[in-house]
Amino acid sequence: MIKVVCSLLGINDETSSPTFSIINEYRSKEGISVFHFDFYRLVKETEAYDMGVEEYFDSGSYCFVEWPEKVESLFPLHYLKIKISKNTATTRIIEYALV
C-alpha cells in the first residue's frame, strides 16, 4: 500500500519496509516528504520517543506506521488509521477510521 501511495505522491524512490533502520524517508521532486516507520523491533515506546518520533508526526509530512500499537500514545491528536487483515487466502479486509 505504501508503494502505491508514494507513487501517487510523485515519489520515484524505491520503497520498502524499514524493518532494520526503523525509518525511511522518501522525497518527491516537488519536495513532498514521506516518513515510513516500522516499529516491530521496538521493545519500549520510549525508544520511539527517544528517536524524536513526535517531531516527525508534527512535521506536516506524511507519516506511515507499521506496528502502530507499539507507539499509539505518541500519535498526534488526529490521524487516519488503516488496518489491513486477511479475510481468506486471497482476499483482505481494509478498515479505516479518522481518529
DSSP file (Angstrom, degrees, kcal/mol; ACC not computed):
  #  RESIDUE AA STRUCTURE BP1 BP2  ACC     N-H-->O    O-->H-N    N-H-->O    O-->H-N    TCO  KAPPA ALPHA  PHI   PSI    X-CA   Y-CA   Z-CA
    1    1 A M     >        0   0    0      0, 0.0     4,-2.5     0, 0.0     5,-0.2   0.000 360.0 360.0 360.0 -41.5    0.0    0.0    0.0
    2    2 A I  H  >  +     0   0    0      1,-0.2     4,-2.7     2,-0.2     5,-0.2   0.873 360.0  55.7 -64.8 -36.4    2.8    2.4    0.9
    3    3 A K  H  > S+     0   0    0      2,-0.2     4,-2.0     1,-0.2    -1,-0.2   0.921 110.2  45.5 -60.1 -43.3    4.4    1.9   -2.5
    4    4 A V  H  > S+     0   0    0      2,-0.2     4,-2.3     1,-0.2    -2,-0.2   0.928 113.3  48.1 -67.8 -45.8    1.2    2.8   -4.3
    5    5 A V  H  X S+     0   0    0     -4,-2.5     4,-1.5     1,-0.2    -2,-0.2   0.921 112.1  49.9 -62.2 -43.6    0.6    5.9   -2.1
    6    6 A C  H  <>S+     0   0    0     -4,-2.7     5,-2.7     1,-0.2     4,-0.2   0.904 109.8  51.3 -61.7 -40.5    4.2    7.1   -2.6
    7    7 A S  H ><5S+     0   0    0     -4,-2.0     3,-1.5    -5,-0.2    -1,-0.2   0.913 108.2  51.4 -61.8 -42.6    3.8    6.6   -6.4
    8    8 A L  H 3<5S+     0   0    0     -4,-2.3    -1,-0.2     1,-0.3    -2,-0.2   0.785 106.7  55.1 -65.1 -26.9    0.6    8.7   -6.3
    9    9 A L  T 3<5S-     0   0    0     -4,-1.5    -1,-0.3    -5,-0.2    -2,-0.2   0.421 124.3-104.6 -85.3   1.0    2.5   11.4   -4.5
   10   10 A G  T < 5S+     0   0    0     -3,-1.5    19,-0.8     1,-0.3     2,-0.6   0.706  70.6 147.4  85.7  20.8    5.2   11.5   -7.2
   11   11 A I      < +     0   0    0     -5,-2.7    -1,-0.3    17,-0.2    17,-0.2  -0.808  23.4 179.0 -93.8 123.4    7.9    9.7   -5.3
   12   12 A N        +     0   0    0     -2,-0.6    -1,-0.1    15,-0.4    16,-0.1   0.433  42.6 117.1-102.2  -2.1   10.0    7.5   -7.6
   13   13 A D  S    S-     0   0    0     14,-0.2     2,-0.4     1,-0.1    13,-0.1  -0.225  79.4 -96.7 -61.8 154.6   12.4    6.2   -4.8
   14   14 A E        -     0   0    0      1,-0.0     2,-0.5     2,-0.0    -1,-0.1  -0.626  44.6-153.4 -69.4 127.0   12.5    2.5   -4.1
   15   15 A T        +     0   0    0     -2,-0.4     2,-0.3    -3,-0.1   -12,-0.1  -0.900  26.1 150.9-109.8 134.7   10.1    2.0   -1.1
   16   16 A S        -     0   0    0     -2,-0.5    20,-0.1    20,-0.1     8,-0.0  -0.977  52.6 -79.1-153.5 161.7   10.5   -0.9    1.3
   17   17 A S        -     0   0    0     -2,-0.3     2,-1.4     1,-0.1     3,-0.3  -0.448  34.9-138.6 -67.0 130.2    9.7   -1.6    4.9
   18   18 A P     >  +     0   0    0      0, 0.0     4,-2.5     0, 0.0    20,-0.4  -0.281  46.6 150.0 -84.6  52.3   12.3   -0.1    7.2
   19   19 A T  T  4 S+     0   0    0     -2,-1.4    22,-0.3     1,-0.2    19,-0.0   0.872  77.2  26.1 -54.7 -43.4   12.5   -3.2    9.4
   20   20 A F  T  4 S+     0   0    0     -3,-0.3    -1,-0.2     1,-0.1    -3,-0.0   0.807 127.1  43.7 -94.3 -31.9   16.1   -2.7   10.4
   21   21 A S  T  4 S-     0   0    0     -4,-0.1     2,-1.0     1,-0.1    -2,-0.2   0.651  91.2-146.6 -85.6 -14.4   16.5    1.1   10.0
   22   22 A I  S  < S+     0   0    0     -4,-2.5    16,-2.2    16,-0.1     2,-0.4  -0.108  75.0  45.5  73.4 -34.2   13.1    1.7   11.7
   23   23 A I  E     -A   37   0A   0     -2,-1.0     2,-0.4    14,-0.2    14,-0.2  -0.997  59.2-173.8-141.1 136.6   12.5    4.8    9.5
   24   24 A N  E     -A   36   0A   0     12,-2.2    12,-2.8    -2,-0.4     2,-0.5  -0.955  13.4-151.1-119.2 145.0   12.9    5.5    5.8
   25   25 A E  E     -A   35   0A   0     -2,-0.4     2,-0.4    10,-0.2    10,-0.2  -0.972  11.1-172.3-116.4 133.2   12.4    8.9    4.2
   26   26 A Y  E     -A   34   0A   0      8,-2.7     8,-2.6    -2,-0.5     2,-0.4  -0.929   3.8-165.4-119.4 146.6   11.2    9.4    0.7
   27   27 A R  E     -A   33   0A   0     -2,-0.4   -15,-0.4     6,-0.2   -14,-0.2  -0.998  10.0-141.8-137.9 134.8   11.0   12.7   -1.2
   28   28 A S    >   -     0   0    0      4,-2.3     3,-1.6    -2,-0.4   -17,-0.2  -0.399  33.8-106.2 -84.3 167.8    9.2   13.7   -4.4
   29   29 A K  T 3  S+     0   0    0    -19,-0.8    -1,-0.1     1,-0.3   -18,-0.1   0.779 122.6  58.1 -62.5 -26.5   10.7   16.0   -7.0
   30   30 A E  T 3  S-     0   0    0    -20,-0.1    -1,-0.3     2,-0.1   -20,-0.0   0.444 124.7-103.2 -84.1  -0.7    8.2   18.7   -5.7
   31   31 A G    <   +     0   0    0     -3,-1.6     2,-0.4     1,-0.3    -2,-0.1   0.556  67.7 152.4  92.2   8.7    9.7   18.4   -2.2
   32   32 A I        -     0   0    0    -23,-0.2    -4,-2.3   -22,-0.1     2,-0.4  -0.598  31.7-151.0 -73.2 128.1    6.9   16.3   -0.6
   33   33 A S  E     -A   27   0A   0     -2,-0.4    29,-1.5    -6,-0.2     2,-0.4  -0.829  12.9-171.5-102.6 140.3    8.4   14.2    2.3
   34   34 A V  E     -Ab  26  62A   0     -8,-2.6    -8,-2.7    -2,-0.4     2,-0.5  -0.999   7.1-158.7-127.8 129.0    7.1   10.8    3.4
   35   35 A F  E     -Ab  25  63A   0     27,-2.9    29,-3.0    -2,-0.4     2,-0.5  -0.936   6.1-165.0-108.8 129.1    8.3    9.1    6.5
   36   36 A H  E     -Ab  24  64A   0    -12,-2.8   -12,-2.2    -2,-0.5     2,-0.3  -0.957   8.5-169.7-119.5 115.4    7.8    5.4    6.7
   37   37 A F  E     -Ab  23  65A   0     27,-3.3    29,-2.3    -2,-0.5     2,-0.4  -0.802  16.6-170.6-108.1 144.9    8.2    3.8   10.1
   38   38 A D  E     + b   0  66A   0    -16,-2.2     3,-0.4   -20,-0.4    29,-0.2  -0.901   7.1 177.2-131.1 104.9    8.4    0.1   11.1
   39   39 A F    >   +     0   0    0     27,-2.2     3,-1.4    -2,-0.4    28,-0.1   0.214  45.9 112.6 -94.1  14.8    8.2   -0.2   14.9
   40   40 A Y  T 3  S+     0   0    0      1,-0.3    -1,-0.2    26,-0.1   -21,-0.1   0.876  77.5  49.6 -53.9 -41.9    8.3   -4.0   15.0
   41   41 A R  T 3  S+     0   0    0     -3,-0.4    -1,-0.3   -22,-0.3     2,-0.2   0.533  83.8 111.9 -81.1  -6.2   11.7   -4.1   16.7
   42   42 A L    <   -     0   0    0     -3,-1.4     3,-0.1     1,-0.2    -3,-0.0  -0.471  44.2-171.7 -70.5 137.1   10.9   -1.6   19.4
   43   43 A V  S    S+     0   0    0      1,-0.3     2,-0.3    -2,-0.2    -1,-0.2   0.827  73.7  23.1 -91.7 -41.3   10.9   -3.1   22.9
   44   44 A K  S >> S-     0   0    0      1,-0.1     3,-1.6    27,-0.0     4,-0.6  -0.948  73.0-125.8-128.7 148.5    9.5    0.0   24.7
   45   45 A E  H >> S+     0   0    0     -2,-0.3     4,-1.7     1,-0.3     3,-0.9   0.805 106.6  70.7 -58.9 -30.5    7.6    3.0   23.4
   46   46 A T  H 3> S+     0   0    0      1,-0.3     4,-2.9     2,-0.2    -1,-0.3   0.754  85.8  67.2 -62.3 -23.4   10.2    5.3   24.9
   47   47 A E  H <> S+     0   0    0     -3,-1.6     4,-1.2     2,-0.2    -1,-0.3   0.905 102.9  45.1 -62.9 -40.4   12.6    4.1   22.1
   48   48 A A  H <<>S+     0   0    0     -3,-0.9     5,-2.0    -4,-0.6     4,-0.3   0.903 112.9  50.8 -68.2 -41.0   10.4    5.9   19.6
   49   49 A Y  H ><5S+     0   0    0     -4,-1.7     3,-1.6     1,-0.2    -2,-0.2   0.917 107.5  53.8 -61.1 -43.3   10.2    8.9   21.8
   50   50 A D  H 3<5S+     0   0    0     -4,-2.9    -1,-0.2     1,-0.3    -2,-0.2   0.790 104.6  54.7 -63.7 -28.8   14.0    9.0   22.2
   51   51 A M  T 3<5S-     0   0    0     -4,-1.2    -1,-0.3    -3,-0.2    -2,-0.2   0.444 120.1-109.8 -85.6   1.9   14.4    9.0   18.4
   52   52 A G  T X>5 +     0   0    0     -3,-1.6     3,-1.4    -4,-0.3     4,-1.1   0.793  59.9 158.3  81.8  29.5   12.2   12.1   18.1
   53   53 A V  H 3>< +     0   0    0     -5,-2.0     4,-2.5     1,-0.3     5,-0.2   0.818  68.7  63.1 -58.6 -32.0    9.2   10.4   16.5
   54   54 A E  H 3> S+     0   0    0      1,-0.2     4,-1.9     2,-0.2    -1,-0.3   0.829  98.6  56.2 -64.8 -29.2    6.9   13.2   17.7
   55   55 A E  H <4 S+     0   0    0     -3,-1.4     4,-0.3     2,-0.2    -1,-0.2   0.887 108.5  46.9 -68.1 -38.1    8.9   15.7   15.6
   56   56 A Y  H >< S+     0   0    0     -4,-1.1     3,-1.4     1,-0.2     5,-0.5   0.942 112.6  49.5 -64.6 -47.1    8.2   13.6   12.5
   57   57 A F  H 3< S+     0   0    0     -4,-2.5     3,-0.5     1,-0.3    -2,-0.2   0.832 115.1  44.0 -61.9 -33.1    4.5   13.3   13.4
   58   58 A D  T 3< S+     0   0    0     -4,-1.9    -1,-0.3    -5,-0.2    -2,-0.2   0.379  89.4  91.5 -91.7   3.7    4.2   17.1   13.9
   59   59 A S  S <  S-     0   0    0     -3,-1.4    -1,-0.2    -4,-0.3    -2,-0.1   0.660  94.7-120.8 -75.5 -16.3    6.2   18.0   10.8
   60   60 A G  S    S+     0   0    0     -3,-0.5     2,-0.1     1,-0.4    -3,-0.1   0.398  75.6 120.9  86.9  -3.5    3.2   18.2    8.5
   61   61 A S  S    S-     0   0    0     -5,-0.5    -1,-0.4     1,-0.1     2,-0.2  -0.474  76.8 -88.6 -86.8 162.9    4.7   15.5    6.3
   62   62 A Y  E     -b   34   0A   0    -29,-1.5   -27,-2.9    -2,-0.1     2,-0.4  -0.549  44.1-167.9 -69.5 134.9    3.0   12.2    5.5
   63   63 A C  E     -b   35   0A   0     -2,-0.2     2,-0.4   -29,-0.2   -27,-0.2  -0.985   5.4-169.8-129.2 120.4    3.9    9.5    8.1
   64   64 A F  E     -b   36   0A   0    -29,-3.0   -27,-3.3    -2,-0.4     2,-0.5  -0.931  10.0-161.8-111.3 133.3    3.1    5.9    7.6
   65   65 A V  E     -b   37   0A   0     -2,-0.4     2,-0.4   -29,-0.2   -27,-0.2  -0.957  12.3-163.2-126.0 125.6    3.5    3.5   10.5
   66   66 A E  E    S+b   38   0A   0    -29,-2.3   -27,-2.2    -2,-0.5   -26,-0.1  -0.850  85.3  18.1 -97.6 143.1    3.8   -0.3   10.6
   67   67 A W  S >  S+     0   0    0     -2,-0.4     3,-1.5   -29,-0.2    -1,-0.2   0.942  74.9 170.9  61.4  51.8    3.2   -1.8   14.0
   68   68 A P  G >>  +     0   0    0      0, 0.0     3,-2.1     0, 0.0     4,-0.6   0.760  62.8  75.7 -65.1 -25.2    1.4    1.3   15.3
   69   69 A E  G 34 S+     0   0    0      1,-0.3     3,-0.2     2,-0.2     4,-0.2   0.705  86.6  64.4 -62.1 -16.5    0.2   -0.4   18.5
   70   70 A K  G <4 S+     0   0    0     -3,-1.5    -1,-0.3     1,-0.2   -22,-0.2   0.660 119.1  19.8 -79.1 -15.3    3.7   -0.1   19.8
   71   71 A V  T X4 S+     0   0    0     -3,-2.1     3,-2.6    -4,-0.2     4,-0.4   0.164  78.5 129.7-138.8  19.7    3.6    3.7   19.9
   72   72 A E  G >< S+     0   0    0     -4,-0.6     3,-1.4     1,-0.3    -3,-0.1   0.790  70.7  60.1 -54.6 -33.8   -0.1    4.7   19.8
   73   73 A S  G 3  S+     0   0    0      1,-0.2    -1,-0.3    -4,-0.2    -4,-0.1   0.652 101.0  57.7 -72.2 -10.6    0.1    7.1   22.8
   74   74 A L  G <  S+     0   0    0     -3,-2.6    -1,-0.2     2,-0.0    -2,-0.2   0.507  82.1 111.2 -93.1  -6.5    2.7    9.2   20.7
   75   75 A F  S <  S-     0   0    0     -3,-1.4     4,-0.1    -4,-0.4   -21,-0.1  -0.266  77.1 -98.6 -66.9 154.1    0.4    9.8   17.8
   76   76 A P        -     0   0    0      0, 0.0    -1,-0.1     0, 0.0     3,-0.0  -0.135  41.7 -96.6 -62.5 170.0   -1.0   13.3   17.1
   77   77 A L  S    S+     0   0    0      1,-0.1     2,-0.4     0, 0.0    -2,-0.1   0.868 110.7  31.6 -58.6 -39.6   -4.5   14.2   18.3
   78   78 A H  S    S+     0   0    0      2,-0.0     2,-0.3    20,-0.0    -1,-0.1  -0.974  73.1 141.3-125.8 135.9   -6.0   13.4   14.8
   79   79 A Y        -     0   0    0     -2,-0.4    20,-3.4    -4,-0.1     2,-0.6  -0.975  48.5-103.1-160.6 166.5   -4.8   10.8   12.3
   80   80 A L  E     -C   98   0B   0     -2,-0.3     2,-0.5    18,-0.2    18,-0.2  -0.884  31.5-158.6-100.1 123.4   -6.1    8.3    9.8
   81   81 A K  E     -C   97   0B   0     16,-2.9    16,-2.0    -2,-0.6     2,-0.5  -0.906   9.7-176.0-105.8 123.9   -5.9    4.7   11.0
   82   82 A I  E     -C   96   0B   0     -2,-0.5     2,-0.5    14,-0.2    14,-0.2  -0.980   2.9-170.4-120.6 127.8   -5.9    2.0    8.3
   83   83 A K  E     -C   95   0B   0     12,-3.1    12,-2.8    -2,-0.5     2,-0.5  -0.976   1.4-168.7-120.9 126.8   -6.0   -1.7    9.2
   84   84 A I  E     +C   94   0B   0     -2,-0.5     2,-0.3    10,-0.2    10,-0.2  -0.963  16.1 165.3-115.3 125.3   -5.5   -4.4    6.7
   85   85 A S  E     -C   93   0B   0      8,-2.4     8,-3.5    -2,-0.5     2,-0.3  -0.934  38.9 -97.5-136.3 160.4   -6.2   -8.0    7.6
   86   86 A K  E     +C   92   0B   0     -2,-0.3     6,-0.3     6,-0.2     3,-0.1  -0.579  29.2 175.5 -78.6 136.5   -6.7  -11.3    5.9
   87   87 A N  S    S-     0   0    0      4,-2.4     2,-0.2     1,-0.5     5,-0.2   0.771  75.9 -18.2 -99.4 -49.3  -10.2  -12.5    5.2
   88   88 A T  S    S-     0   0    0      3,-1.4    -1,-0.5     0, 0.0     3,-0.2  -0.767  86.6 -78.9-139.6-174.2   -9.2  -15.6    3.2
   89   89 A A  S    S+     0   0    0     -2,-0.2     3,-0.0     1,-0.2    -3,-0.0   0.763 131.2  30.1 -63.4 -23.7   -6.0  -16.7    1.4
   90   90 A T  S    S+     0   0    0      2,-0.0     2,-0.3    -4,-0.0    -1,-0.2   0.470 114.0  61.2-117.5  -3.2   -6.9  -14.4   -1.5
   91   91 A T        -     0   0    0     -3,-0.2    -4,-2.4     2,-0.0    -3,-1.4  -0.907  58.1-156.5-128.5 156.6   -8.8  -11.5    0.0
   92   92 A R  E     -C   86   0B   0     -2,-0.3     2,-0.5    -6,-0.3    -6,-0.2  -0.894  13.8-134.2-126.7 155.1   -8.2   -8.8    2.5
   93   93 A I  E     -C   85   0B   0     -8,-3.5    -8,-2.4    -2,-0.3     2,-0.5  -0.951  18.8-163.1-108.8 128.2  -10.3   -6.6    4.8
   94   94 A I  E     +C   84   0B   0     -2,-0.5     2,-0.4   -10,-0.2   -10,-0.2  -0.958  10.5 178.5-115.7 119.7   -9.5   -2.9    4.8
   95   95 A E  E     +C   83   0B   0    -12,-2.8   -12,-3.1    -2,-0.5     2,-0.3  -0.923   2.5 178.5-117.1 144.3  -10.8   -0.9    7.7
   96   96 A Y  E     +C   82   0B   0     -2,-0.4     2,-0.3   -14,-0.2   -14,-0.2  -0.993   6.4 174.2-145.4 153.7  -10.2    2.8    8.2
   97   97 A A  E     -C   81   0B   0    -16,-2.0   -16,-2.9    -2,-0.3     2,-0.6  -0.978  32.6-122.8-155.9 142.2  -11.2    5.5   10.7
   98   98 A L  E      C   80   0B   0     -2,-0.3   -18,-0.2   -18,-0.2    -2,-0.0  -0.805 360.0 360.0 -83.6 124.3  -10.4    9.1   11.4
   99   99 A V              0   0    0    -20,-3.4   -19,-0.2    -2,-0.6    -1,-0.1   0.368 360.0 360.0-111.4 360.0   -9.2    9.2   15.0
